[in-house]
Amino acid sequence: MEKKKFKSTVIERRKEALENLESLGIKIYDQLDKGFFPSVEMPSRSLENIHYDPLLRQFILGDRKVRRSARNIRHLKPFTQLVWAAAFSHELTSQRKTSTLRDVYYSAQAYEMTFTDQQESNNIITDLETVLGLSREDFNIFPEERSAVFGDLTIEYTVPGYEGRTLNLTSHPDGVLIGPALTSSEFVKTTADKVIAIEKGGLFTRFIEENVHKKFNAILVLTAGQSPRATRHFIRRLNSELNLPVYIFTDGDPWGMHIAMVIISGSANAAHLRELNTPDAKWSGVWATDIVNYKLPTDPLDDVDIKRLYELQRDPRYKDPLWQREIKTFMKIKKKAEQEAFSRYGLTYIVDEYLPAKLEETK
């Protein structure tokens, strides 16, 4: 399980974040000291500069750069906001404290730094990621927690005040929130041989009630819709550090397909980052062909769903035969189904019949 290796990686990433933040500060100071208007250069995140890399199996940024300079009056505010965000992030990282994106927005007011709204604040944090080549989680800024995990995995905390404490992730019947303390923890031991990622909380709870973690020797991860980046990184760790295959279960619609694909190959919005995707994860359902084969209760696809299917059909990530087959089947039947639709056959049917069949089919 490479416990020591991961522990050193945590320390190394924290050290790298501090070094990159300090290097940015020194660069700006040196420019001022020499009488220059300070500036920063970063890869462009424009759509024209985002490309799908089939080798990495994710979106990446191209070679285009953008420069933000204090010489340009239009750049002055975002440049100042970026420098403040870097200083605030350095304070967090050096003191080993964490903050949420929402908290960053409000904390700025204490420093007399203003943002029009939280989206502007979030965009500046993304700019800082691009400048540093690191994710916001590396400098201790996290989104609100909403995903959870349950299963026989013992972790060891590394956060201040809890170093060395261990927790088994079956300790809470509702699952354990995937927050900063969990994502920065060490993996100590597990008996699981797979990960099952689940889109919706109702099915996650049902799987816990039905002891899916024991029956299928699995770690269960609730993505709560489109999984947060910290959750996607956590799933990747389970796969890469513990060598656990990952199976993804979503609603049977184009949005469920995309939830699975973002876990597998990342998103265009995070093209400036690495290690957020799990390329060998499998989308195990609910497929359009499952809707037909299991005669599931359905709702009609609306115009937005159909439009989304055409977008997915053109997306290079969906070129493989299985994805194309399912897209075409959705277009043909013009119907969608939720994971809960299997309850028409009884509360435990999805665990007793569907889940083992799909795990076997997609392993």
C-alpha positions in Angstrom: 0.0 0.0 0.0 3.1 2.2 -0.1 2.2 4.0 3.2 5.6 5.6 3.6 5.7 6.7 -0.1 2.4 8.5 0.3 3.4 10.2 3.5 6.4 11.6 1.8 4.3 12.7 -1.1 2.0 14.7 1.2 5.0 16.4 2.7 6.6 17.0 -0.7 3.4 18.5 -2.2 3.1 20.9 0.8 6.7 21.8 0.4 6.3 22.3 -3.4 3.2 24.5 -2.8 5.1 26.7 -0.3 8.2 26.9 -2.7 6.0 27.9 -5.7 4.1 30.5 -3.7 7.3 32.0 -2.4 8.9 32.0 -5.8 6.0 33.9 -7.2 6.3 36.5 -4.4 10.1 36.8 -5.0 9.5 37.3 -8.7 7.0 40.1 -8.1 9.2 41.7 -5.5 12.2 41.6 -7.8 10.3 43.2 -10.6 9.2 46.1 -8.3 12.8 46.4 -7.0 14.1 46.9 -10.5 11.5 49.5 -11.3 9.3 47.3 -13.5 5.6 47.0 -13.5 5.1 43.5 -12.0 3.5 40.9 -14.2 2.7 37.1 -14.3 2.4 34.7 -17.2 0.2 31.7 -17.2 -1.1 29.1 -19.7 -4.3 30.3 -21.4 -7.5 28.5 -20.3 -9.4 29.5 -23.4 -11.3 26.8 -25.3 -9.0 27.2 -28.2 -6.1 26.1 -26.0 -7.7 23.1 -24.4 -7.0 19.7 -26.1 -7.7 16.1 -25.4 -4.5 14.1 -25.0 -5.2 10.4 -25.9 -2.0 9.3 -24.1 -2.8 10.9 -20.8 -6.5 10.3 -21.5 -7.6 13.7 -20.3 -7.9 17.3 -21.4 -4.7 19.4 -21.2 -3.7 23.0 -22.0 -1.8 23.9 -25.1 1.2 26.2 -25.5 -0.7 29.5 -25.6 0.1 31.9 -22.8 -1.5 35.0 -21.3 0.2 37.8 -19.4 -1.4 39.8 -16.6 0.5 43.1 -15.9 0.1 45.9 -13.5 1.0 48.2 -16.4 -2.4 47.6 -17.9 -5.2 49.4 -16.0 -7.7 46.6 -16.9 -5.3 44.0 -15.4 -4.6 45.9 -12.2 -7.5 44.7 -10.1 -7.3 41.0 -11.1 -3.5 41.2 -10.7 -3.8 42.6 -7.2 -6.5 39.9 -6.4 -4.1 37.2 -7.6 -1.2 38.5 -5.4 -3.5 38.6 -2.4 -4.8 35.1 -3.1 -1.2 33.8 -3.2 -0.4 35.6 0.1 -3.5 34.2 1.7 -2.7 30.7 0.4 0.8 30.9 1.7 -0.5 31.8 5.1 -2.9 28.8 5.0 -0.2 26.3 3.8 2.6 27.5 6.2 0.2 27.3 9.2 -1.3 24.0 8.0 -4.8 25.5 8.1 -7.6 25.0 5.6 -10.2 27.2 4.0 -13.2 26.7 1.8 -13.8 28.6 -1.5 -16.6 30.4 0.3 -14.4 31.3 3.2 -11.7 32.8 0.9 -14.4 35.1 -0.6 -15.3 36.5 2.9 -11.7 36.4 4.2 -10.7 38.9 1.5 -12.9 41.6 3.2 -10.7 41.4 6.3 -7.7 42.4 4.1 -9.7 45.1 2.4 -9.6 43.1 -0.8 -12.8 43.1 -2.7 -14.5 40.7 -5.1 -17.7 41.4 -7.0 -19.0 38.0 -6.1 -17.8 34.5 -5.2 -17.5 33.5 -8.8 -14.9 36.2 -9.3 -13.0 34.9 -6.2 -13.2 31.4 -7.5 -11.8 32.4 -10.9 -8.8 34.1 -9.2 -8.1 30.9 -7.3 -8.2 29.0 -10.6 -5.8 31.5 -12.1 -3.4 30.9 -9.1 -3.6 27.1 -9.8 -2.6 27.8 -13.4 0.3 30.0 -12.4 1.6 27.6 -9.8 0.9 24.4 -11.7 -0.8 23.0 -8.5 -4.4 22.4 -7.5 -6.0 24.6 -4.8 -6.2 21.6 -2.5 -2.3 21.6 -2.5 -2.4 25.0 -0.9 -5.3 24.1 1.4 -8.4 25.6 -0.2 -11.3 23.1 -0.6 -14.9 23.2 -1.7 -17.7 22.4 0.7 -17.8 18.7 1.6 -20.7 16.7 0.1 -19.3 13.3 -0.9 -18.8 10.4 1.4 -17.1 7.0 1.6 -17.9 3.7 3.4 -15.9 0.5 3.6 -13.2 -1.5 5.2 -10.4 0.9 4.8 -8.3 2.1 7.8 -6.8 5.5 7.4 -4.3 7.5 9.5 -4.7 11.2 9.8 -1.9 13.6 9.1 -3.7 16.9 10.0 -2.5 18.9 13.0 -3.9 17.6 16.3 -4.9 14.3 14.8 -1.5 13.0 13.5 -1.3 9.2 14.1 -5.0 8.7 14.9 -6.6 6.0 12.9 -10.2 5.5 11.7 -11.9 2.6 9.9 -14.3 3.9 7.2 -17.1 1.6 8.4 -17.2 3.5 11.7 -20.2 5.7 10.7 -23.4 4.2 9.2 -23.9 7.2 7.0 -20.4 7.1 5.6 -17.5 9.5 6.3 -17.3 12.9 4.6 -14.5 13.2 2.0 -13.0 16.4 3.4 -9.5 17.8 3.8 -8.6 15.5 6.8 -9.6 12.4 4.9 -8.0 13.3 1.5 -4.7 14.1 3.2 -4.7 10.9 5.3 -2.5 7.8 4.8 -4.0 4.5 3.8 -3.1 1.9 6.4 -4.9 -1.3 5.5 -7.9 -2.6 3.6 -9.5 -5.9 2.7 -11.4 -4.4 -0.2 -10.7 -5.5 -3.8 -12.7 -2.9 -5.6 -14.3 0.6 -5.5 -17.9 1.3 -6.3 -18.7 4.9 -7.0 -22.3 5.8 -6.8 -24.0 9.0 -8.1 -26.9 9.3 -5.6 -27.2 9.3 -1.9 -30.3 7.1 -1.8 -28.5 4.2 -3.5 -25.4 4.8 -1.4 -27.5 4.4 1.7 -29.2 1.3 0.3 -25.8 -0.3 -0.5 -24.7 0.3 3.1 -27.9 -1.2 4.4 -27.6 -4.2 2.2 -23.9 -4.7 3.2 -22.6 -4.3 -0.3 -19.2 -3.5 1.1 -19.1 -7.0 2.6 -20.9 -9.0 -0.1 -18.8 -7.5 -2.9 -15.6 -6.7 -0.9 -15.9 -3.0 -1.9 -15.2 0.5 -0.8 -18.3 2.6 -1.5 -17.9 6.2 -2.6 -20.8 8.6 -2.9 -20.1 11.2 -5.6 -23.3 13.2 -4.9 -23.9 14.1 -8.5 -20.9 15.4 -10.4 -18.0 14.5 -8.0 -16.0 17.3 -6.4 -12.3 17.4 -7.4 -11.2 16.2 -3.9 -13.4 13.1 -4.4 -12.0 12.4 -7.8 -8.5 12.7 -6.5 -9.5 10.4 -3.6 -10.9 7.8 -6.1 -7.7 8.0 -8.1 -5.7 7.4 -4.9 -7.7 4.3 -4.1 -7.0 3.0 -7.6 -3.3 3.9 -8.0 -2.1 3.3 -4.4 -4.2 0.3 -3.5 -4.6 -1.1 -7.0 -8.4 -1.2 -6.6 -10.4 -1.3 -9.8 -13.2 1.4 -9.9 -16.8 0.8 -11.1 -19.1 3.8 -11.5 -22.9 3.6 -11.2 -25.0 6.6 -12.4 -28.5 7.4 -13.5 -29.3 6.2 -17.0 -29.2 9.5 -18.9 -26.6 11.7 -20.7 -25.8 13.5 -17.5 -25.0 10.3 -15.7 -22.7 9.3 -18.6 -20.8 12.6 -18.1 -20.5 12.1 -14.4 -18.8 8.8 -15.1 -16.6 10.3 -17.8 -15.3 13.1 -15.6 -14.1 10.5 -13.1 -12.5 8.6 -15.9 -10.9 11.4 -18.0 -11.3 14.6 -16.1 -12.9 17.8 -17.3 -12.0 20.7 -19.6 -12.4 23.1 -16.6 -9.5 21.2 -14.9 -7.3 20.9 -18.0 -4.5 22.8 -16.1 -4.3 20.0 -13.5 -3.2 16.4 -13.3 -4.0 13.4 -11.1 -7.7 14.1 -10.9 -8.9 11.3 -13.2 -8.9 7.5 -13.0 -8.4 6.4 -16.7 -9.1 2.7 -16.1 -12.3 3.2 -14.1 -15.4 1.6 -15.7 -18.8 3.0 -16.3 -20.9 0.1 -15.3 -24.4 1.5 -15.7 -27.2 2.5 -15.8 -26.8 2.0 -19.5 -29.4 2.8 -22.2 -29.3 -0.9 -23.1 -30.1 -1.7 -19.4 -33.2 0.4 -19.7 -34.3 -1.9 -22.6 -33.0 -5.2 -21.2 -34.4 -4.7 -17.7 -37.6 -3.0 -18.9 -37.1 -0.1 -16.4 -39.6 2.6 -15.7 -38.6 5.7 -17.7 -39.1 9.3 -18.4 -38.8 10.8 -21.9 -35.6 12.6 -22.9 -36.3 16.3 -23.2 -34.7 18.7 -25.8 -31.8 19.5 -23.4 -31.0 15.8 -23.0 -31.0 15.3 -26.7 -28.8 18.3 -27.3 -26.4 16.9 -24.6 -26.3 13.5 -26.4 -25.2 15.1 -29.6 -22.4 17.0 -27.7 -21.2 13.8 -26.1 -21.3 12.0 -29.5 -18.8 14.6 -30.8 -16.6 14.6 -27.7 -13.3 12.6 -28.3 -13.6 11.0 -24.8 -16.7 9.1 -26.0 -15.2 7.6 -29.1 -15.0 4.0 -27.8 -17.6 1.5 -29.1 -19.4 1.1 -25.7 -20.0 4.8 -25.2 -21.1 5.3 -28.9 -23.4 2.3 -28.6 -25.1 3.7 -25.5 -25.4 7.2 -26.9 -27.1 5.8 -30.1 -29.4 3.7 -27.9 -30.5 6.7 -25.9 -31.2 8.6 -29.1 -33.2 5.6 -30.4 -35.4 5.0 -27.4 -35.5 8.6 -26.3 -35.9 7.6 -22.7 -34.0 7.9 -19.4 -34.1 6.1 -16.1 -32.9 6.6 -12.6 -31.0 4.2 -10.5 -34.0 3.8 -8.2 -36.0 2.4 -11.1 -34.8 -1.1 -10.3 -37.0 -0.9 -7.2 -39.9 -2.0 -9.4 -38.6 -5.5 -8.9 -38.2 -5.2 -5.1 -35.9 -3.2 -2.8 -33.0 -5.6 -3.0 -33.1 -6.5 -6.7 -30.4 -4.0 -7.6 -28.0 -5.6 -5.1 -29.1 -9.2 -5.6 -29.3 -9.3 -9.4 -28.2 -6.1 -11.2 -25.0 -5.3 -9.4 -23.3 -8.7 -9.6 -24.2 -9.0 -13.3 -22.8 -5.5 -14.1 -19.6 -6.0 -12.1 -19.0 -9.3 -14.0 -19.8 -7.7 -17.4 -17.5 -4.7 -16.9 -14.6 -6.2 -15.0 
